[in-house]
């Protein structure tokens, strides 16, 4: 049996730098549905989700899909360096916290001296799914991966 892996597909544009437009979270060899997360404002340049996963001991495969670009060679170079890349965490797996405050915040439950990002926000106001539906899909992904979590 193949081990289940978290896949994060990243759609974005490559101009002078890569700007992420959305993430799709899914489980390779899993049974859960995929979760599409549109990114807003500074989220397109920050990697808070990746930092939270790393701090939580969660490794994932990053797949890049470049939608718009200005230079074919730069696109190929970027894909060669970043596409289908395993991002490993050497930390012990710790629980994630999912909070519904209209928008959904994903953070780490770990309480120690290590600097951990405050949280990654999934904005829900323009989503066709309700926050509860989004949380349900996210929980099924985490269960599929055997990652502990708590919902508040």
Secondary structure, DSSP 8 states (H G I E B T S, - for coil): ----EEEEEEEEEESSSEEEEEEEEEEET--S--EEEE--GGGGT--HHHHHHHHTT--EEEEEEEEEES-HHHHHHHHHHHTTEEE---S----EEEEESSSEEEEE---SSS---S-EEE--TT-SS-HHHHHHHHHHHHHHTT--EEE-
